[in-house]
Amino acid sequence: MASSLHSLSSVYQDSNPSNYPQRQSFEVPPTKKWQIWQQLRQLAVPVWVDPSGRLNVVVSSALMAERVSTLIPH
């Protein structure tokens, strides 16, 4: 049991924690920008729109980066 717990927790640990926090910038369709912005706010991550219209997000871990990326249309 302990070994399966260990392997599960290692999945959530960042391979290189010094990569975080990091800013990510996304080009999103203008029609979806407000909706995506609200969803990102619900994750409690800092999010803003820069002058070029890109959504910018600060993620603090690989897990959060993954959750953010699932909200962004690819």
PyMOL commands that set and color helices and strands:
alter all, ss='L'
color gray80, all
select helices_A, chain A and resi 2-12+17-19+30-42+62-71
alter helices_A, ss='H'
color red, helices_A
select strands_A, chain A and resi 22-26+47-49+55-59
alter strands_A, ss='S'
color yellow, strands_A
deselect
rebuild
show_as cartoon
